[in-house]
Amino acid sequence: MKVTIVGCSGSFPGPDSPSSCYLLEAEGFRMLLDFGNGSLGALQRHIGLYDVDAICLSHLHADHCLDMCSYHVVRTYSPKGPHPRVPVHAPADAPRRLARAYDMPAEPGMETSFDFAPLAPGTFEVGPFRVTAAPMNHPVETYGFRVSYGGRSVAYSADTGETDELVRLAAGADLLLCEASFPDVPGLPADLHLTGRQAAEHAARAEAGTLVLTHLVPWHDPARILDDASRAGFPGRMELARSGAVYDLG
């Protein structure tokens, strides 16, 4: 399983990265975790426009799903005609919300391009991958994902505040893509995002192998986020996410 960070910027695209988007590949099958604003452009550095086989959307904030609108254009108005629908696992309201974002009628909406399946906590198969979805601690319906293949696994926190669900989801994962949106300062809002320290604490409790700090908000110093995380006692490999980084899980 190969994991490519297409976009890792939190809340809005930054100068060096689009918003959240992660490409997972195995057996020639290509699945996206999230499709945030700006990510479609960067995705084309790694695969062809029509090579996406499935998409999982953690939640419906723009920085995690808005390039679905652009991808609808790609698959609908190709010079060679419409392309087959792509399976999309997403919160139940995704078809209506994305149609509104594109300012199109709810019927047929984007369902000419995408075959939507509503998410719920549990495990399901997507191509060669076994995917587990778990609810995260965020103000809107949000799911973290664990993707397993060939005895290896990657966990993705999506957006979340502190929660035991993330520890359970990431237990023993080879790679944890964990949001670290906030510097570790007093007075932060509860139940919204994690600091670098909190991300590392969750990773340590989960006994994850490698921790990648992601959802890095451009107005915060990433070195500060990494320094905060380094003080939390996580014993494994730890680094900041970077657009274009590739992790080969074997």
PAKEDO-950435 format. One line per field, with one value per residue (C-alpha): residue number from 1; residue in one letter; x, y, z. Coordinates in Angstrom, 1 decimal, decimal comma. Example, Ala and Ser with C-alpha at 12.3 -4.5 7.8 and 13.67 -1.06 7.14 Angstrom:
2
nr	1 / 2
rest	A / S
X	12,3 / 13,7
Y	-4,5 / -1,1
Z	7,8 / 7,1
% end
This chain:
250
nr	1 / 2 / 3 / 4 / 5 / 6 / 7 / 8 / 9 / 10 / 11 / 12 / 13 / 14 / 15 / 16 / 17 / 18 / 19 / 20 / 21 / 22 / 23 / 24 / 25 / 26 / 27 / 28 / 29 / 30 / 31 / 32 / 33 / 34 / 35 / 36 / 37 / 38 / 39 / 40 / 41 / 42 / 43 / 44 / 45 / 46 / 47 / 48 / 49 / 50 / 51 / 52 / 53 / 54 / 55 / 56 / 57 / 58 / 59 / 60 / 61 / 62 / 63 / 64 / 65 / 66 / 67 / 68 / 69 / 70 / 71 / 72 / 73 / 74 / 75 / 76 / 77 / 78 / 79 / 80 / 81 / 82 / 83 / 84 / 85 / 86 / 87 / 88 / 89 / 90 / 91 / 92 / 93 / 94 / 95 / 96 / 97 / 98 / 99 / 100 / 101 / 102 / 103 / 104 / 105 / 106 / 107 / 108 / 109 / 110 / 111 / 112 / 113 / 114 / 115 / 116 / 117 / 118 / 119 / 120 / 121 / 122 / 123 / 124 / 125 / 126 / 127 / 128 / 129 / 130 / 131 / 132 / 133 / 134 / 135 / 136 / 137 / 138 / 139 / 140 / 141 / 142 / 143 / 144 / 145 / 146 / 147 / 148 / 149 / 150 / 151 / 152 / 153 / 154 / 155 / 156 / 157 / 158 / 159 / 160 / 161 / 162 / 163 / 164 / 165 / 166 / 167 / 168 / 169 / 170 / 171 / 172 / 173 / 174 / 175 / 176 / 177 / 178 / 179 / 180 / 181 / 182 / 183 / 184 / 185 / 186 / 187 / 188 / 189 / 190 / 191 / 192 / 193 / 194 / 195 / 196 / 197 / 198 / 199 / 200 / 201 / 202 / 203 / 204 / 205 / 206 / 207 / 208 / 209 / 210 / 211 / 212 / 213 / 214 / 215 / 216 / 217 / 218 / 219 / 220 / 221 / 222 / 223 / 224 / 225 / 226 / 227 / 228 / 229 / 230 / 231 / 232 / 233 / 234 / 235 / 236 / 237 / 238 / 239 / 240 / 241 / 242 / 243 / 244 / 245 / 246 / 247 / 248 / 249 / 250
rest	M / K / V / T / I / V / G / C / S / G / S / F / P / G / P / D / S / P / S / S / C / Y / L / L / E / A / E / G / F / R / M / L / L / D / F / G / N / G / S / L / G / A / L / Q / R / H / I / G / L / Y / D / V / D / A / I / C / L / S / H / L / H / A / D / H / C / L / D / M / C / S / Y / H / V / V / R / T / Y / S / P / K / G / P / H / P / R / V / P / V / H / A / P / A / D / A / P / R / R / L / A / R / A / Y / D / M / P / A / E / P / G / M / E / T / S / F / D / F / A / P / L / A / P / G / T / F / E / V / G / P / F / R / V / T / A / A / P / M / N / H / P / V / E / T / Y / G / F / R / V / S / Y / G / G / R / S / V / A / Y / S / A / D / T / G / E / T / D / E / L / V / R / L / A / A / G / A / D / L / L / L / C / E / A / S / F / P / D / V / P / G / L / P / A / D / L / H / L / T / G / R / Q / A / A / E / H / A / A / R / A / E / A / G / T / L / V / L / T / H / L / V / P / W / H / D / P / A / R / I / L / D / D / A / S / R / A / G / F / P / G / R / M / E / L / A / R / S / G / A / V / Y / D / L / G
X	0,0 / 1,3 / 0,2 / 0,7 / 0,0 / -1,7 / -2,7 / -2,2 / -3,1 / -5,7 / -8,8 / -7,6 / -4,9 / -1,4 / 1,4 / 3,0 / 0,0 / -3,7 / -6,2 / -6,7 / -6,4 / -4,6 / -4,1 / -3,9 / -2,9 / -2,8 / -3,2 / -3,6 / -6,6 / -6,6 / -8,7 / -8,8 / -9,3 / -10,9 / -10,8 / -10,3 / -10,1 / -7,1 / -6,2 / -7,4 / -4,6 / -1,9 / -3,5 / -2,6 / 1,1 / 0,6 / -2,2 / -4,3 / -7,5 / -9,7 / -7,7 / -9,6 / -11,4 / -13,1 / -13,4 / -14,0 / -15,0 / -14,5 / -16,9 / -18,4 / -16,3 / -14,9 / -11,2 / -12,1 / -14,6 / -14,9 / -12,9 / -15,6 / -17,3 / -14,4 / -14,1 / -17,7 / -16,8 / -13,9 / -15,9 / -19,0 / -17,6 / -14,6 / -13,9 / -14,6 / -17,9 / -19,0 / -17,0 / -18,4 / -19,5 / -17,0 / -18,1 / -18,1 / -18,4 / -19,5 / -21,8 / -25,5 / -26,1 / -23,2 / -25,3 / -27,4 / -24,7 / -22,3 / -25,1 / -25,7 / -22,0 / -22,0 / -25,3 / -27,1 / -30,5 / -30,6 / -31,9 / -29,8 / -27,2 / -23,7 / -25,0 / -24,4 / -20,6 / -20,6 / -22,3 / -22,8 / -23,0 / -23,8 / -21,1 / -21,8 / -19,5 / -18,2 / -16,1 / -16,6 / -14,7 / -13,5 / -11,6 / -8,7 / -8,9 / -10,7 / -11,9 / -13,2 / -15,0 / -15,3 / -17,0 / -14,6 / -15,1 / -15,9 / -18,9 / -20,3 / -20,7 / -17,1 / -15,4 / -11,9 / -10,7 / -8,5 / -7,5 / -5,9 / -4,3 / -1,8 / -1,4 / -0,5 / -2,7 / -3,0 / -5,2 / -6,5 / -7,9 / -9,8 / -10,7 / -11,2 / -10,7 / -9,6 / -11,4 / -10,8 / -12,3 / -9,2 / -7,0 / -9,1 / -9,2 / -5,4 / -4,4 / -1,3 / -1,5 / 1,7 / 1,0 / -1,2 / -2,1 / -3,2 / -4,4 / -2,4 / -4,1 / -3,4 / -0,2 / -0,3 / -1,5 / -4,1 / -7,7 / -8,2 / -11,7 / -12,8 / -14,0 / -12,7 / -9,0 / -5,9 / -2,6 / 0,7 / 1,1 / -2,4 / -1,8 / 1,4 / -0,4 / -3,1 / -0,5 / 1,4 / -1,7 / -2,6 / 1,0 / 1,1 / 4,3 / 4,8 / 3,0 / 2,6 / 1,2 / -1,2 / -4,0 / -1,3 / -3,0 / -0,8 / -0,9 / 0,7 / 4,4 / 4,8 / 8,1 / 6,1 / 3,6 / 6,4 / 8,1 / 4,9 / 4,5 / 8,0 / 7,4 / 4,5 / 6,5 / 5,6 / 8,4 / 8,0 / 9,0 / 7,3 / 7,3 / 5,3 / 3,1 / 4,3 / 2,5 / 4,0 / 5,4 / 5,0 / 4,9 / 5,3 / 3,8 / 4,9
Y	0,0 / 3,4 / 6,6 / 10,0 / 13,3 / 15,4 / 18,2 / 18,8 / 22,4 / 23,0 / 25,2 / 26,7 / 26,1 / 27,4 / 28,6 / 25,1 / 22,8 / 22,5 / 21,5 / 17,9 / 15,1 / 11,7 / 9,2 / 5,5 / 2,9 / -0,9 / -3,5 / -0,6 / 0,7 / 4,4 / 5,8 / 9,3 / 10,3 / 13,7 / 16,1 / 19,6 / 22,9 / 23,1 / 19,4 / 18,4 / 20,4 / 18,8 / 15,3 / 15,4 / 15,3 / 11,8 / 10,1 / 10,9 / 12,9 / 9,8 / 7,4 / 7,8 / 4,6 / 5,6 / 8,5 / 8,7 / 12,1 / 12,5 / 15,5 / 18,3 / 21,3 / 23,0 / 22,2 / 18,5 / 18,2 / 21,2 / 19,9 / 17,4 / 20,2 / 20,6 / 16,8 / 16,6 / 18,9 / 16,7 / 13,5 / 15,0 / 17,3 / 15,3 / 15,7 / 12,0 / 12,3 / 11,4 / 8,9 / 6,2 / 7,2 / 7,0 / 5,4 / 8,0 / 7,2 / 10,3 / 11,8 / 11,2 / 14,9 / 15,0 / 14,8 / 17,7 / 19,8 / 19,4 / 20,1 / 23,4 / 24,2 / 23,9 / 25,7 / 23,0 / 21,3 / 18,6 / 16,2 / 14,8 / 16,8 / 15,3 / 11,8 / 11,6 / 11,6 / 10,0 / 7,0 / 8,2 / 5,8 / 7,2 / 6,7 / 5,1 / 3,8 / 0,4 / -1,5 / -1,9 / -2,9 / -0,5 / -2,2 / -4,1 / -2,0 / -2,7 / 0,6 / 1,4 / 4,6 / 6,0 / 9,2 / 12,0 / 15,0 / 17,9 / 20,3 / 18,5 / 14,9 / 13,7 / 10,3 / 9,2 / 6,3 / 3,3 / 1,7 / -1,8 / -3,8 / -6,7 / -6,7 / -3,0 / -0,1 / 3,7 / 5,7 / 9,2 / 11,5 / 13,9 / 16,9 / 16,2 / 17,4 / 15,0 / 11,6 / 8,0 / 7,0 / 8,2 / 6,0 / 3,0 / 3,7 / 4,1 / 1,2 / -0,4 / 1,4 / 1,6 / 5,2 / 7,8 / 10,9 / 13,1 / 16,6 / 19,1 / 22,4 / 24,4 / 25,5 / 24,4 / 27,6 / 28,4 / 29,2 / 27,0 / 26,1 / 22,6 / 19,8 / 21,3 / 20,5 / 19,0 / 20,6 / 18,9 / 17,8 / 16,3 / 14,5 / 12,9 / 11,9 / 10,1 / 8,5 / 7,3 / 5,8 / 4,1 / 2,7 / 3,8 / 3,3 / 6,6 / 9,9 / 12,4 / 15,8 / 17,2 / 19,7 / 22,4 / 25,8 / 28,3 / 31,1 / 28,9 / 28,1 / 24,3 / 24,2 / 25,2 / 22,4 / 19,8 / 21,1 / 20,9 / 17,3 / 16,3 / 17,1 / 14,6 / 11,3 / 9,6 / 7,1 / 6,5 / 8,3 / 11,7 / 14,4 / 17,2 / 16,4 / 17,7 / 17,9 / 15,3 / 13,1 / 9,3 / 6,5 / 2,9 / 0,6 / -2,5
Z	0,0 / -1,0 / 0,6 / -1,1 / 0,6 / -2,1 / 0,3 / 4,0 / 4,6 / 7,3 / 6,9 / 3,6 / 1,0 / 1,8 / -0,4 / -0,4 / -0,2 / -1,1 / 1,5 / 2,7 / 0,2 / 0,5 / -2,2 / -1,3 / -3,9 / -3,9 / -6,8 / -9,2 / -7,3 / -6,3 / -3,5 / -2,1 / 1,5 / 1,3 / -1,7 / -0,3 / -2,2 / -4,4 / -4,3 / -7,8 / -9,4 / -7,3 / -7,7 / -11,4 / -10,5 / -9,2 / -11,3 / -14,4 / -14,2 / -14,6 / -12,5 / -9,2 / -8,4 / -5,1 / -2,7 / 1,1 / 2,5 / 6,2 / 6,5 / 4,5 / 5,4 / 2,3 / 3,0 / 2,9 / 0,0 / -2,2 / -5,2 / -5,7 / -7,6 / -10,0 / -10,3 / -11,3 / -14,2 / -15,2 / -15,3 / -16,9 / -19,6 / -20,8 / -24,6 / -24,8 / -23,1 / -19,5 / -17,5 / -15,3 / -11,8 / -9,0 / -5,6 / -2,9 / 0,8 / 2,6 / 5,2 / 4,2 / 3,3 / 0,8 / -2,4 / -1,5 / 0,1 / -2,9 / -5,4 / -3,5 / -3,5 / -7,3 / -7,5 / -9,4 / -8,9 / -6,3 / -9,0 / -10,6 / -8,8 / -8,9 / -8,9 / -12,6 / -11,7 / -8,3 / -6,7 / -3,1 / -0,1 / 3,3 / 6,0 / 9,4 / 12,0 / 11,0 / 8,4 / 4,7 / 1,6 / -1,1 / -3,9 / -2,2 / 0,9 / 4,2 / 5,5 / 9,1 / 9,8 / 13,3 / 14,5 / 15,5 / 17,9 / 15,5 / 15,3 / 12,2 / 11,3 / 10,9 / 10,4 / 10,8 / 8,7 / 9,1 / 5,8 / 5,8 / 3,1 / 3,1 / 6,8 / 7,0 / 8,0 / 7,9 / 10,2 / 9,4 / 12,1 / 9,8 / 11,9 / 15,6 / 19,1 / 21,8 / 21,6 / 22,7 / 19,3 / 17,6 / 19,9 / 19,1 / 15,4 / 15,2 / 17,6 / 16,2 / 12,9 / 10,8 / 9,9 / 11,6 / 9,7 / 12,6 / 12,5 / 14,5 / 13,8 / 16,9 / 18,8 / 22,4 / 24,0 / 26,7 / 25,8 / 22,7 / 21,8 / 22,9 / 20,7 / 17,4 / 16,6 / 18,2 / 19,1 / 18,1 / 21,7 / 21,7 / 18,4 / 19,7 / 22,9 / 20,9 / 18,8 / 21,8 / 23,4 / 20,1 / 19,8 / 16,2 / 14,2 / 12,5 / 13,2 / 10,5 / 11,7 / 9,2 / 8,7 / 9,2 / 9,2 / 7,2 / 9,8 / 12,4 / 12,5 / 11,6 / 13,5 / 16,7 / 16,0 / 15,7 / 18,8 / 20,8 / 19,6 / 20,4 / 24,1 / 24,4 / 24,8 / 21,5 / 20,9 / 17,2 / 14,1 / 13,8 / 11,1 / 9,5 / 6,6 / 3,2 / -0,1 / -2,4 / 0,4 / -0,2 / 2,3 / 1,0 / 3,6 / 1,7
% end
